[in-house]
Amino acid sequence: MNATVMRDSKYFFGVTLLELMIVIAVIGILATIAYPSLQNLIRDGRVVSQANELAAMITYAHSQATQGIPQVSIEVDPGLDWGATLRGRNSLAGPSVILRQMDARNTNLFADGQLPIVVNNRGLVISGPVCFDIQHTPGDQARSVAVRVSGQVLVQGTPCP
């Protein structure tokens, strides 16, 4: 049989316009239902990523302080579109050098504790314990980053106590 459809044939192969329109309508409905969930997933992923990045910066500060830099500080600018800067000094009287920076967009950061975070050469946080809440918008589920005096960093899915 020929690849083209013949009029005399008993069976016709192909897709009608009506079937194509039904499939497109079903895909449109499914996309409309899935879009809000996808947006929430992207927002939650952004918050988790930024919390992990802040925790990694604090852990890096702890390791730099214990490996010979006498004083390391992390300056955090809380609020919407927050940022953090990691600075180190080769001597207590010397100038500070930027070791690492991060900018976080489209999230809010709330700090509970004294800023900046200062880590001495034994790895202890001499500025005291600090807890950060990171949220997309106030009222959303928060991700917290807690810094203990020992230098331990905890990332949790619950807000700061």
N, CA, C and O atoms as a GROMACS GRO file, in nm:
protein
  644
    1MET      N    1   0.083  -0.118   0.000
    1MET     CA    2   0.000   0.000   0.000
    1MET      C    3   0.087   0.124   0.000
    1MET      O    4   0.198   0.123   0.054
    2ASN      N    5   0.039   0.226  -0.059
    2ASN     CA    6   0.110   0.351  -0.075
    2ASN      C    7   0.114   0.426   0.058
    2ASN      O    8   0.027   0.404   0.142
    3ALA      N    9   0.213   0.516   0.079
    3ALA     CA   10   0.224   0.594   0.202
    3ALA      C   11   0.112   0.698   0.211
    3ALA      O   12   0.080   0.743   0.321
    4THR      N   13   0.055   0.736   0.101
    4THR     CA   14  -0.054   0.832   0.105
    4THR      C   15  -0.185   0.761   0.133
    4THR      O   16  -0.200   0.643   0.102
    5VAL      N   17  -0.277   0.832   0.192
    5VAL     CA   18  -0.408   0.775   0.226
    5VAL      C   19  -0.494   0.775   0.101
    5VAL      O   20  -0.504   0.875   0.031
    6MET      N   21  -0.552   0.663   0.074
    6MET     CA   22  -0.635   0.650  -0.046
    6MET      C   23  -0.782   0.662  -0.008
    6MET      O   24  -0.822   0.618   0.101
    7ARG      N   25  -0.861   0.719  -0.094
    7ARG     CA   26  -1.003   0.736  -0.067
    7ARG      C   27  -1.078   0.602  -0.066
    7ARG      O   28  -1.177   0.588   0.006
    8ASP      N   29  -1.033   0.510  -0.142
    8ASP     CA   30  -1.104   0.383  -0.151
    8ASP      C   31  -1.071   0.292  -0.034
    8ASP      O   32  -1.137   0.189  -0.015
    9SER      N   33  -0.971   0.328   0.045
    9SER     CA   34  -0.929   0.243   0.156
    9SER      C   35  -1.036   0.239   0.262
    9SER      O   36  -1.110   0.336   0.280
   10LYS      N   37  -1.045   0.130   0.332
   10LYS     CA   38  -1.143   0.111   0.438
   10LYS      C   39  -1.102   0.186   0.565
   10LYS      O   40  -1.188   0.233   0.640
   11TYR      N   41  -0.970   0.199   0.590
   11TYR     CA   42  -0.920   0.263   0.712
   11TYR      C   43  -0.840   0.388   0.675
   11TYR      O   44  -0.764   0.388   0.579
   12PHE      N   45  -0.859   0.493   0.754
   12PHE     CA   46  -0.782   0.616   0.738
   12PHE      C   47  -0.689   0.630   0.857
   12PHE      O   48  -0.732   0.612   0.972
   13PHE      N   49  -0.563   0.662   0.832
   13PHE     CA   50  -0.466   0.680   0.938
   13PHE      C   51  -0.432   0.828   0.949
   13PHE      O   52  -0.415   0.897   0.848
   14GLY      N   53  -0.422   0.878   1.074
   14GLY     CA   54  -0.388   1.017   1.094
   14GLY      C   55  -0.461   1.073   1.214
   14GLY      O   56  -0.532   1.001   1.284
   15VAL      N   57  -0.443   1.200   1.239
   15VAL     CA   58  -0.503   1.269   1.352
   15VAL      C   59  -0.596   1.376   1.298
   15VAL      O   60  -0.559   1.453   1.210
   16THR      N   61  -0.716   1.379   1.352
   16THR     CA   62  -0.810   1.482   1.309
   16THR      C   63  -0.781   1.612   1.381
   16THR      O   64  -0.712   1.613   1.483
   17LEU      N   65  -0.831   1.718   1.329
   17LEU     CA   66  -0.813   1.850   1.390
   17LEU      C   67  -0.878   1.854   1.528
   17LEU      O   68  -0.822   1.916   1.619
   18LEU      N   69  -0.991   1.791   1.545
   18LEU     CA   70  -1.060   1.788   1.674
   18LEU      C   71  -0.974   1.717   1.779
   18LEU      O   72  -0.964   1.765   1.892
   19GLU      N   73  -0.914   1.605   1.745
   19GLU     CA   74  -0.829   1.533   1.840
   19GLU      C   75  -0.708   1.618   1.879
   19GLU      O   76  -0.669   1.620   1.996
   20LEU      N   77  -0.650   1.687   1.786
   20LEU     CA   78  -0.536   1.774   1.813
   20LEU      C   79  -0.575   1.888   1.907
   20LEU      O   80  -0.500   1.921   1.998
   21MET      N   81  -0.691   1.947   1.885
   21MET     CA   82  -0.738   2.057   1.972
   21MET      C   83  -0.765   2.007   2.113
   21MET      O   84  -0.740   2.080   2.209
   22ILE      N   85  -0.817   1.886   2.129
   22ILE     CA   86  -0.842   1.831   2.262
   22ILE      C   87  -0.711   1.809   2.335
   22ILE      O   88  -0.700   1.841   2.454
   23VAL      N   89  -0.612   1.755   2.268
   23VAL     CA   90  -0.481   1.732   2.330
   23VAL      C   91  -0.418   1.864   2.373
   23VAL      O   92  -0.363   1.874   2.483
   24ILE      N   93  -0.426   1.966   2.289
   24ILE     CA   94  -0.369   2.097   2.324
   24ILE      C   95  -0.443   2.157   2.443
   24ILE      O   96  -0.380   2.218   2.529
   25ALA      N   97  -0.575   2.142   2.449
   25ALA     CA   98  -0.653   2.194   2.562
   25ALA      C   99  -0.615   2.122   2.692
   25ALA      O  100  -0.602   2.187   2.796
   26VAL      N  101  -0.596   1.992   2.688
   26VAL     CA  102  -0.557   1.917   2.808
   26VAL      C  103  -0.418   1.960   2.855
   26VAL      O  104  -0.396   1.978   2.975
   27ILE      N  105  -0.326   1.978   2.762
   27ILE     CA  106  -0.191   2.025   2.799
   27ILE      C  107  -0.198   2.164   2.861
   27ILE      O  108  -0.128   2.192   2.959
   28GLY      N  109  -0.282   2.251   2.807
   28GLY     CA  110  -0.298   2.386   2.863
   28GLY      C  111  -0.354   2.382   3.004
   28GLY      O  112  -0.308   2.458   3.090
   29ILE      N  113  -0.451   2.298   3.029
   29ILE     CA  114  -0.509   2.287   3.163
   29ILE      C  115  -0.406   2.234   3.262
   29ILE      O  116  -0.395   2.286   3.373
   30LEU      N  117  -0.331   2.131   3.224
   30LEU     CA  118  -0.228   2.076   3.312
   30LEU      C  119  -0.120   2.179   3.343
   30LEU      O  120  -0.072   2.187   3.456
   31ALA      N  121  -0.081   2.257   3.242
   31ALA     CA  122   0.021   2.361   3.264
   31ALA      C  123  -0.031   2.469   3.359
   31ALA      O  124   0.044   2.518   3.443
   32THR      N  125  -0.157   2.504   3.347
   32THR     CA  126  -0.216   2.605   3.435
   32THR      C  127  -0.218   2.557   3.580
   32THR      O  128  -0.196   2.635   3.672
   33ILE      N  129  -0.245   2.429   3.598
   33ILE     CA  130  -0.248   2.374   3.734
   33ILE      C  131  -0.106   2.362   3.790
   33ILE      O  132  -0.086   2.386   3.910
   34ALA      N  133  -0.009   2.327   3.708
   34ALA     CA  134   0.126   2.302   3.757
   34ALA      C  135   0.208   2.429   3.779
   34ALA      O  136   0.304   2.426   3.856
   35TYR      N  137   0.174   2.538   3.714
   35TYR     CA  138   0.256   2.660   3.720
   35TYR      C  139   0.276   2.714   3.862
   35TYR      O  140   0.390   2.742   3.899
   36PRO      N  141   0.170   2.730   3.945
   36PRO     CA  142   0.193   2.782   4.081
   36PRO      C  143   0.283   2.690   4.164
   36PRO      O  144   0.365   2.739   4.242
   37SER      N  145   0.268   2.562   4.149
   37SER     CA  146   0.353   2.469   4.224
   37SER      C  147   0.498   2.482   4.181
   37SER      O  148   0.589   2.475   4.264
   38LEU      N  149   0.520   2.502   4.054
   38LEU     CA  150   0.656   2.519   4.003
   38LEU      C  151   0.717   2.648   4.057
   38LEU      O  152   0.835   2.651   4.092
   39GLN      N  153   0.639   2.755   4.063
   39GLN     CA  154   0.689   2.881   4.117
   39GLN      C  155   0.729   2.865   4.264
   39GLN      O  156   0.834   2.915   4.305
   40ASN      N  157   0.646   2.796   4.344
   40ASN     CA  158   0.679   2.774   4.484
   40ASN      C  159   0.804   2.689   4.498
   40ASN      O  160   0.886   2.713   4.587
   41LEU      N  161   0.820   2.591   4.412
   41LEU     CA  162   0.939   2.506   4.415
   41LEU      C  163   1.065   2.588   4.385
   41LEU      O  164   1.168   2.568   4.449
   42ILE      N  165   1.057   2.676   4.291
   42ILE     CA  166   1.171   2.762   4.257
   42ILE      C  167   1.205   2.856   4.372
   42ILE      O  168   1.322   2.874   4.405
   43ARG      N  169   1.102   2.916   4.434
   43ARG     CA  170   1.126   3.006   4.548
   43ARG      C  171   1.188   2.932   4.665
   43ARG      O  172   1.284   2.980   4.726
   44ASP      N  173   1.135   2.813   4.697
   44ASP     CA  174   1.190   2.736   4.807
   44ASP      C  175   1.333   2.693   4.778
   44ASP      O  176   1.418   2.694   4.868
   45GLY      N  177   1.361   2.656   4.655
   45GLY     CA  178   1.498   2.619   4.617
   45GLY      C  179   1.595   2.735   4.631
   45GLY      O  180   1.710   2.715   4.670
   46ARG      N  181   1.549   2.856   4.599
   46ARG     CA  182   1.634   2.974   4.612
   46ARG      C  183   1.668   2.999   4.759
   46ARG      O  184   1.783   3.031   4.791
   47VAL      N  185   1.570   2.985   4.848
   47VAL     CA  186   1.592   3.007   4.990
   47VAL      C  187   1.691   2.903   5.045
   47VAL      O  188   1.783   2.938   5.119
   48VAL      N  189   1.672   2.777   5.010
   48VAL     CA  190   1.761   2.670   5.056
   48VAL      C  191   1.903   2.694   5.004
   48VAL      O  192   1.999   2.677   5.079
   49SER      N  193   1.916   2.731   4.879
   49SER     CA  194   2.047   2.756   4.820
   49SER      C  195   2.119   2.871   4.890
   49SER      O  196   2.238   2.860   4.919
   50GLN      N  197   2.048   2.978   4.918
   50GLN     CA  198   2.112   3.092   4.983
   50GLN      C  199   2.148   3.062   5.128
   50GLN      O  200   2.250   3.109   5.178
   51ALA      N  201   2.066   2.984   5.197
   51ALA     CA  202   2.098   2.944   5.334
   51ALA      C  203   2.224   2.857   5.334
   51ALA      O  204   2.311   2.874   5.419
   52ASN      N  205   2.234   2.764   5.240
   52ASN     CA  206   2.352   2.679   5.231
   52ASN      C  207   2.477   2.759   5.194
   52ASN      O  208   2.586   2.730   5.242
   53GLU      N  209   2.461   2.859   5.108
   53GLU     CA  210   2.575   2.942   5.069
   53GLU      C  211   2.626   3.025   5.188
   53GLU      O  212   2.746   3.040   5.206
   54LEU      N  213   2.533   3.078   5.268
   54LEU     CA  214   2.573   3.154   5.387
   54LEU      C  215   2.642   3.062   5.487
   54LEU      O  216   2.743   3.100   5.546
   55ALA      N  217   2.589   2.942   5.506
   55ALA     CA  218   2.651   2.846   5.598
   55ALA      C  219   2.791   2.808   5.550
   55ALA      O  220   2.882   2.794   5.630
   56ALA      N  221   2.807   2.791   5.419
   56ALA     CA  222   2.940   2.758   5.364
   56ALA      C  223   3.038   2.873   5.386
   56ALA      O  224   3.155   2.849   5.414
   57MET      N  225   2.990   2.996   5.374
   57MET     CA  226   3.078   3.111   5.396
   57MET      C  227   3.124   3.117   5.542
   57MET      O  228   3.240   3.145   5.570
   58ILE      N  229   3.032   3.089   5.634
   58ILE     CA  230   3.067   3.092   5.777
   58ILE      C  231   3.164   2.978   5.809
   58ILE      O  232   3.258   2.997   5.886
   59THR      N  233   3.142   2.862   5.752
   59THR     CA  234   3.233   2.749   5.772
   59THR      C  235   3.371   2.780   5.714
   59THR      O  236   3.473   2.745   5.774
   60TYR      N  237   3.374   2.844   5.599
   60TYR     CA  238   3.500   2.884   5.538
   60TYR      C  239   3.573   2.984   5.627
   60TYR      O  240   3.694   2.977   5.643
   61ALA      N  241   3.499   3.078   5.686
   61ALA     CA  242   3.560   3.176   5.778
   61ALA      C  243   3.622   3.104   5.898
   61ALA      O  244   3.732   3.138   5.941
   62HIS      N  245   3.552   3.005   5.949
   62HIS     CA  246   3.604   2.926   6.062
   62HIS      C  247   3.734   2.856   6.022
   62HIS      O  248   3.830   2.856   6.099
   63SER      N  249   3.737   2.796   5.904
   63SER     CA  250   3.858   2.724   5.861
   63SER      C  251   3.974   2.820   5.835
   63SER      O  252   4.089   2.789   5.866
   64GLN      N  253   3.945   2.937   5.778
   64GLN     CA  254   4.052   3.035   5.754
   64GLN      C  255   4.109   3.087   5.885
   64GLN      O  256   4.229   3.108   5.897
   65ALA      N  257   4.022   3.107   5.984
   65ALA     CA  258   4.069   3.157   6.114
   65ALA      C  259   4.158   3.055   6.183
   65ALA      O  260   4.257   3.092   6.246
   66THR      N  261   4.125   2.928   6.172
   66THR     CA  262   4.207   2.825   6.239
   66THR      C  263   4.333   2.790   6.160
   66THR      O  264   4.420   2.721   6.212
   67GLN      N  265   4.345   2.837   6.037
   67GLN     CA  266   4.464   2.806   5.956
   67GLN      C  267   4.562   2.921   5.949
   67GLN      O  268   4.653   2.920   5.865
   68GLY      N  269   4.547   3.020   6.036
   68GLY     CA  270   4.652   3.120   6.044
   68GLY      C  271   4.611   3.265   6.027
   68GLY      O  272   4.690   3.353   6.057
   69ILE      N  273   4.491   3.294   5.980
   69ILE     CA  274   4.449   3.433   5.972
   69ILE      C  275   4.400   3.472   6.112
   69ILE      O  276   4.305   3.411   6.162
   70PRO      N  277   4.462   3.572   6.176
   70PRO     CA  278   4.432   3.602   6.316
   70PRO      C  279   4.286   3.641   6.343
   70PRO      O  280   4.230   3.605   6.446
   71GLN      N  281   4.226   3.713   6.251
   71GLN     CA  282   4.088   3.755   6.277
   71GLN      C  283   4.010   3.757   6.146
   71GLN      O  284   4.054   3.817   6.047
   72VAL      N  285   3.896   3.692   6.146
   72VAL     CA  286   3.810   3.685   6.030
   72VAL      C  287   3.674   3.738   6.071
   72VAL      O  288   3.624   3.705   6.179
   73SER      N  289   3.614   3.821   5.986
   73SER     CA  290   3.480   3.874   6.017
   73SER      C  291   3.388   3.857   5.897
   73SER      O  292   3.431   3.863   5.781
   74ILE      N  293   3.262   3.836   5.927
   74ILE     CA  294   3.159   3.827   5.824
   74ILE      C  295   3.060   3.940   5.849
   74ILE      O  296   2.992   3.944   5.952
   75GLU      N  297   3.054   4.031   5.753
   75GLU     CA  298   2.960   4.143   5.761
   75GLU      C  299   2.836   4.106   5.681
   75GLU      O  300   2.845   4.077   5.562
   76VAL      N  301   2.722   4.108   5.746
   76VAL     CA  302   2.596   4.071   5.682
   76VAL      C  303   2.506   4.194   5.682
   76VAL      O  304   2.488   4.258   5.786
   77ASP      N  305   2.451   4.225   5.566
   77ASP     CA  306   2.358   4.337   5.552
   77ASP      C  307   2.216   4.279   5.543
   77ASP      O  308   2.173   4.241   5.434
   78PRO      N  309   2.144   4.271   5.657
   78PRO     CA  310   2.012   4.207   5.654
   78PRO      C  311   1.909   4.290   5.580
   78PRO      O  312   1.929   4.409   5.553
   79GLY      N  313   1.797   4.226   5.548
   79GLY     CA  314   1.687   4.293   5.479
   79GLY      C  315   1.660   4.225   5.346
   79GLY      O  316   1.702   4.112   5.322
   80LEU      N  317   1.590   4.297   5.259
   80LEU     CA  318   1.558   4.245   5.126
   80LEU      C  319   1.681   4.260   5.036
   80LEU      O  320   1.753   4.360   5.045
   81ASP      N  321   1.706   4.162   4.952
   81ASP     CA  322   1.824   4.159   4.864
   81ASP      C  323   1.952   4.179   4.947
   81ASP      O  324   2.030   4.271   4.922
   82TRP      N  325   1.970   4.092   5.044
   82TRP     CA  326   2.079   4.103   5.139
   82TRP      C  327   2.210   4.054   5.080
   82TRP      O  328   2.214   3.994   4.972
   83GLY      N  329   2.317   4.082   5.152
   83GLY     CA  330   2.449   4.039   5.108
   83GLY      C  331   2.538   4.010   5.226
   83GLY      O  332   2.508   4.047   5.340
   84ALA      N  333   2.648   3.943   5.200
   84ALA     CA  334   2.745   3.911   5.305
   84ALA      C  335   2.886   3.923   5.248
   84ALA      O  336   2.911   3.890   5.132
   85THR      N  337   2.978   3.972   5.332
   85THR     CA  338   3.117   3.988   5.292
   85THR      C  339   3.205   3.924   5.398
   85THR      O  340   3.190   3.952   5.517
   86LEU      N  341   3.297   3.841   5.355
   86LEU     CA  342   3.392   3.776   5.444
   86LEU      C  343   3.525   3.851   5.432
   86LEU      O  344   3.581   3.861   5.323
   87ARG      N  345   3.574   3.902   5.544
   87ARG     CA  346   3.699   3.978   5.546
   87ARG      C  347   3.798   3.911   5.641
   87ARG      O  348   3.758   3.851   5.741
   88GLY      N  349   3.924   3.921   5.608
   88GLY     CA  350   4.029   3.867   5.694
   88GLY      C  351   4.142   3.967   5.709
   88GLY      O  352   4.165   4.051   5.623
   89ARG      N  353   4.212   3.955   5.822
   89ARG     CA  354   4.328   4.040   5.849
   89ARG      C  355   4.449   3.951   5.874
   89ARG      O  356   4.442   3.855   5.950
   90ASN      N  357   4.560   3.984   5.809
   90ASN     CA  358   4.682   3.906   5.831
   90ASN      C  359   4.745   3.938   5.964
   90ASN      O  360   4.820   3.857   6.019
   91SER      N  361   4.716   4.056   6.019
   91SER     CA  362   4.758   4.092   6.154
   91SER      C  363   4.645   4.172   6.216
   91SER      O  364   4.561   4.228   6.146
   92LEU      N  365   4.642   4.177   6.348
   92LEU     CA  366   4.532   4.245   6.415
   92LEU      C  367   4.527   4.393   6.383
   92LEU      O  368   4.420   4.454   6.388
   93ALA      N  369   4.642   4.453   6.349
   93ALA     CA  370   4.646   4.596   6.317
   93ALA      C  371   4.645   4.622   6.167
   93ALA      O  372   4.635   4.737   6.124
   94GLY      N  373   4.655   4.516   6.086
   94GLY     CA  374   4.665   4.534   5.942
   94GLY      C  375   4.530   4.559   5.875
   94GLY      O  376   4.425   4.547   5.938
   95PRO      N  377   4.535   4.593   5.748
   95PRO     CA  378   4.410   4.618   5.675
   95PRO      C  379   4.336   4.488   5.647
   95PRO      O  380   4.396   4.381   5.635
   96SER      N  381   4.205   4.500   5.638
   96SER     CA  382   4.126   4.380   5.608
   96SER      C  383   4.121   4.357   5.457
   96SER      O  384   4.124   4.451   5.378
   97VAL      N  385   4.114   4.231   5.420
   97VAL     CA  386   4.111   4.189   5.281
   97VAL      C  387   3.982   4.111   5.259
   97VAL      O  388   3.946   4.027   5.341
   98ILE      N  389   3.913   4.139   5.148
   98ILE     CA  390   3.791   4.065   5.117
   98ILE      C  391   3.830   3.926   5.066
   98ILE      O  392   3.900   3.913   4.966
   99LEU      N  393   3.782   3.824   5.137
   99LEU     CA  394   3.810   3.686   5.098
   99LEU      C  395   3.697   3.628   5.012
   99LEU      O  396   3.723   3.547   4.922
  100ARG      N  397   3.575   3.668   5.040
  100ARG     CA  398   3.460   3.614   4.967
  100ARG      C  399   3.340   3.707   4.986
  100ARG      O  400   3.324   3.769   5.091
  101GLN      N  401   3.256   3.716   4.881
  101GLN     CA  402   3.134   3.796   4.887
  101GLN      C  403   3.018   3.717   4.830
  101GLN      O  404   3.037   3.630   4.744
  102MET      N  405   2.898   3.747   4.878
  102MET     CA  406   2.778   3.690   4.818
  102MET      C  407   2.667   3.793   4.818
  102MET      O  408   2.654   3.873   4.911
  103ASP      N  409   2.588   3.791   4.713
  103ASP     CA  410   2.470   3.876   4.702
  103ASP      C  411   2.350   3.784   4.684
  103ASP      O  412   2.350   3.695   4.599
  104ALA      N  413   2.248   3.807   4.764
  104ALA     CA  414   2.127   3.725   4.756
  104ALA      C  415   2.013   3.814   4.709
  104ALA      O  416   1.986   3.919   4.767
  105ARG      N  417   1.947   3.771   4.606
  105ARG     CA  418   1.837   3.848   4.548
  105ARG      C  419   1.704   3.781   4.578
  105ARG      O  420   1.696   3.659   4.590
  106ASN      N  421   1.601   3.862   4.590
  106ASN     CA  422   1.462   3.815   4.604
  106ASN      C  423   1.435   3.735   4.730
  106ASN      O  424   1.342   3.654   4.732
  107THR      N  425   1.513   3.755   4.834
  107THR     CA  426   1.484   3.693   4.963
  107THR      C  427   1.509   3.794   5.073
  107THR      O  428   1.579   3.894   5.053
  108ASN      N  429   1.451   3.769   5.189
  108ASN     CA  430   1.470   3.852   5.307
  108ASN      C  431   1.556   3.778   5.407
  108ASN      O  432   1.544   3.657   5.423
  109LEU      N  433   1.644   3.851   5.476
  109LEU     CA  434   1.725   3.792   5.581
  109LEU      C  435   1.702   3.872   5.708
  109LEU      O  436   1.711   3.995   5.709
  110PHE      N  437   1.670   3.801   5.815
  110PHE     CA  438   1.652   3.861   5.947
  110PHE      C  439   1.758   3.803   6.039
  110PHE      O  440   1.778   3.682   6.043
  111ALA      N  441   1.827   3.891   6.113
  111ALA     CA  442   1.936   3.847   6.200
  111ALA      C  443   1.896   3.864   6.345
  111ALA      O  444   1.834   3.963   6.384
  112ASP      N  445   1.933   3.765   6.426
  112ASP     CA  446   1.911   3.769   6.570
  112ASP      C  447   2.046   3.746   6.636
  112ASP      O  448   2.092   3.632   6.646
  113GLY      N  449   2.110   3.852   6.682
  113GLY     CA  450   2.243   3.844   6.742
  113GLY      C  451   2.327   3.962   6.698
  113GLY      O  452   2.282   4.046   6.620
  114GLN      N  453   2.448   3.966   6.747
  114GLN     CA  454   2.537   4.078   6.719
  114GLN      C  455   2.610   4.057   6.587
  114GLN      O  456   2.665   3.949   6.561
  115LEU      N  457   2.611   4.161   6.504
  115LEU     CA  458   2.682   4.158   6.377
  115LEU      C  459   2.792   4.262   6.380
  115LEU      O  460   2.776   4.362   6.450
  116PRO      N  461   2.902   4.246   6.312
  116PRO     CA  462   2.942   4.134   6.228
  116PRO      C  463   2.983   4.013   6.312
  116PRO      O  464   3.009   4.024   6.432
  117ILE      N  465   2.989   3.900   6.246
  117ILE     CA  466   3.037   3.778   6.311
  117ILE      C  467   3.190   3.782   6.306
  117ILE      O  468   3.248   3.795   6.199
  118VAL      N  469   3.253   3.772   6.422
  118VAL     CA  470   3.399   3.778   6.430
  118VAL      C  471   3.450   3.644   6.484
  118VAL      O  472   3.405   3.596   6.588
  119VAL      N  473   3.545   3.584   6.411
  119VAL     CA  474   3.602   3.454   6.449
  119VAL      C  475   3.750   3.475   6.477
  119VAL      O  476   3.823   3.532   6.396
  120ASN      N  477   3.795   3.426   6.594
  120ASN     CA  478   3.936   3.442   6.628
  120ASN      C  479   4.018   3.324   6.575
  120ASN      O  480   3.964   3.235   6.510
  121ASN      N  481   4.151   3.324   6.604
  121ASN     CA  482   4.240   3.223   6.548
  121ASN      C  483   4.221   3.084   6.609
  121ASN      O  484   4.281   2.988   6.561
  122ARG      N  485   4.141   3.070   6.712
  122ARG     CA  486   4.108   2.939   6.768
  122ARG      C  487   3.975   2.887   6.713
  122ARG      O  488   3.929   2.779   6.750
  123GLY      N  489   3.912   2.964   6.624
  123GLY     CA  490   3.787   2.922   6.563
  123GLY      C  491   3.664   2.955   6.644
  123GLY      O  492   3.554   2.908   6.613
  124LEU      N  493   3.679   3.035   6.749
  124LEU     CA  494   3.566   3.071   6.833
  124LEU      C  495   3.501   3.200   6.782
  124LEU      O  496   3.570   3.292   6.739
  125VAL      N  497   3.370   3.205   6.787
  125VAL     CA  498   3.296   3.325   6.747
  125VAL      C  499   3.294   3.418   6.868
  125VAL      O  500   3.217   3.396   6.962
  126ILE      N  501   3.378   3.522   6.865
  126ILE     CA  502   3.390   3.610   6.981
  126ILE      C  503   3.281   3.716   6.986
  126ILE      O  504   3.265   3.784   7.087
  127SER      N  505   3.204   3.729   6.878
  127SER     CA  506   3.095   3.826   6.879
  127SER      C  507   2.968   3.768   6.939
  127SER      O  508   2.871   3.841   6.960
  128GLY      N  509   2.966   3.639   6.968
  128GLY     CA  510   2.849   3.575   7.029
  128GLY      C  511   2.768   3.498   6.926
  128GLY      O  512   2.790   3.511   6.806
  129PRO      N  513   2.673   3.418   6.974
  129PRO     CA  514   2.593   3.337   6.882
  129PRO      C  515   2.500   3.425   6.798
  129PRO      O  516   2.452   3.529   6.844
  130VAL      N  517   2.475   3.382   6.675
  130VAL     CA  518   2.390   3.455   6.582
  130VAL      C  519   2.298   3.354   6.513
  130VAL      O  520   2.338   3.241   6.487
  131CYS      N  521   2.177   3.398   6.484
  131CYS     CA  522   2.085   3.314   6.409
  131CYS      C  523   2.023   3.399   6.297
  131CYS      O  524   1.980   3.511   6.321
  132PHE      N  525   2.021   3.343   6.176
  132PHE     CA  526   1.964   3.413   6.060
  132PHE      C  527   1.842   3.337   6.011
  132PHE      O  528   1.844   3.214   6.002
  133ASP      N  529   1.736   3.410   5.980
  133ASP     CA  530   1.620   3.352   5.913
  133ASP      C  531   1.619   3.404   5.770
  133ASP      O  532   1.630   3.525   5.747
  134ILE      N  533   1.607   3.314   5.674
  134ILE     CA  534   1.602   3.351   5.533
  134ILE      C  535   1.466   3.309   5.480
  134ILE      O  536   1.427   3.193   5.491
  135GLN      N  537   1.392   3.405   5.422
  135GLN     CA  538   1.259   3.380   5.368
  135GLN      C  539   1.245   3.449   5.235
  135GLN      O  540   1.316   3.545   5.205
  136HIS      N  541   1.151   3.399   5.155
  136HIS     CA  542   1.122   3.468   5.029
  136HIS      C  543   1.043   3.595   5.059
  136HIS      O  544   1.082   3.703   5.015
  137THR      N  545   0.935   3.583   5.131
  137THR     CA  546   0.856   3.697   5.178
  137THR      C  547   0.820   3.673   5.323
  137THR      O  548   0.810   3.557   5.364
  138PRO      N  549   0.801   3.777   5.403
  138PRO     CA  550   0.763   3.756   5.542
  138PRO      C  551   0.635   3.672   5.550
  138PRO      O  552   0.538   3.697   5.479
  139GLY      N  553   0.638   3.574   5.639
  139GLY     CA  554   0.525   3.484   5.653
  139GLY      C  555   0.545   3.351   5.582
  139GLY      O  556   0.477   3.253   5.614
  140ASP      N  557   0.639   3.345   5.487
  140ASP     CA  558   0.670   3.219   5.419
  140ASP      C  559   0.752   3.130   5.513
  140ASP      O  560   0.798   3.174   5.618
  141GLN      N  561   0.767   3.005   5.473
  141GLN     CA  562   0.850   2.911   5.548
  141GLN      C  563   0.994   2.962   5.550
  141GLN      O  564   1.050   2.995   5.445
  142ALA      N  565   1.054   2.969   5.669
  142ALA     CA  566   1.190   3.021   5.682
  142ALA      C  567   1.290   2.907   5.689
  142ALA      O  568   1.259   2.796   5.733
  143ARG      N  569   1.409   2.937   5.646
  143ARG     CA  570   1.524   2.848   5.662
  143ARG      C  571   1.620   2.923   5.752
  143ARG      O  572   1.650   3.039   5.726
  144SER      N  573   1.668   2.859   5.858
  144SER     CA  574   1.754   2.930   5.952
  144SER      C  575   1.897   2.879   5.945
  144SER      O  576   1.922   2.761   5.919
  145VAL      N  577   1.989   2.970   5.970
  145VAL     CA  578   2.132   2.939   5.981
  145VAL      C  579   2.175   2.988   6.118
  145VAL      O  580   2.176   3.109   6.144
  146ALA      N  581   2.210   2.895   6.205
  146ALA     CA  582   2.251   2.930   6.342
  146ALA      C  583   2.401   2.913   6.355
  146ALA      O  584   2.457   2.812   6.312
  147VAL      N  585   2.466   3.012   6.416
  147VAL     CA  586   2.611   3.008   6.439
  147VAL      C  587   2.632   3.009   6.589
  147VAL      O  588   2.592   3.102   6.659
  148ARG      N  589   2.696   2.904   6.639
  148ARG     CA  590   2.723   2.895   6.782
  148ARG      C  591   2.859   2.956   6.814
  148ARG      O  592   2.939   2.980   6.724
  149VAL      N  593   2.884   2.981   6.941
  149VAL     CA  594   3.010   3.041   6.984
  149VAL      C  595   3.128   2.950   6.948
  149VAL      O  596   3.238   2.999   6.923
  150SER      N  597   3.107   2.820   6.946
  150SER     CA  598   3.213   2.726   6.911
  150SER      C  599   3.250   2.731   6.763
  150SER      O  600   3.351   2.673   6.722
  151GLY      N  601   3.170   2.799   6.682
  151GLY     CA  602   3.194   2.806   6.539
  151GLY      C  603   3.109   2.707   6.460
  151GLY      O  604   3.113   2.707   6.337
  152GLN      N  605   3.034   2.624   6.530
  152GLN     CA  606   2.948   2.527   6.463
  152GLN      C  607   2.834   2.600   6.392
  152GLN      O  608   2.777   2.695   6.445
  153VAL      N  609   2.802   2.554   6.271
  153VAL     CA  610   2.697   2.615   6.189
  153VAL      C  611   2.588   2.511   6.168
  153VAL      O  612   2.616   2.399   6.126
  154LEU      N  613   2.464   2.549   6.196
  154LEU     CA  614   2.348   2.460   6.178
  154LEU      C  615   2.253   2.524   6.079
  154LEU      O  616   2.216   2.641   6.093
  155VAL      N  617   2.211   2.447   5.979
  155VAL     CA  618   2.110   2.492   5.884
  155VAL      C  619   1.986   2.409   5.911
  155VAL      O  620   1.989   2.286   5.906
  156GLN      N  621   1.874   2.480   5.938
  156GLN     CA  622   1.751   2.410   5.975
  156GLN      C  623   1.635   2.463   5.893
  156GLN      O  624   1.639   2.575   5.842
  157GLY      N  625   1.532   2.380   5.882
  157GLY     CA  626   1.412   2.419   5.810
  157GLY      C  627   1.309   2.489   5.897
  157GLY      O  628   1.196   2.510   5.853
  158THR      N  629   1.348   2.524   6.019
  158THR     CA  630   1.257   2.595   6.109
  158THR      C  631   1.316   2.732   6.141
  158THR      O  632   1.438   2.750   6.134
  159PRO      N  633   1.232   2.828   6.176
  159PRO     CA  634   1.283   2.962   6.209
  159PRO      C  635   1.368   2.961   6.338
  159PRO      O  636   1.362   2.866   6.416
  160CYS      N  637   1.444   3.066   6.356
  160CYS     CA  638   1.524   3.081   6.476
  160CYS      C  639   1.434   3.084   6.600
  160CYS      O  640   1.324   3.137   6.596
  161PRO      N  641   1.483   3.025   6.709
  161PRO     CA  642   1.401   3.026   6.832
  161PRO      C  643   1.394   3.164   6.894
  161PRO      O  644   1.329   3.181   6.997
   0.00000   0.00000   0.00000
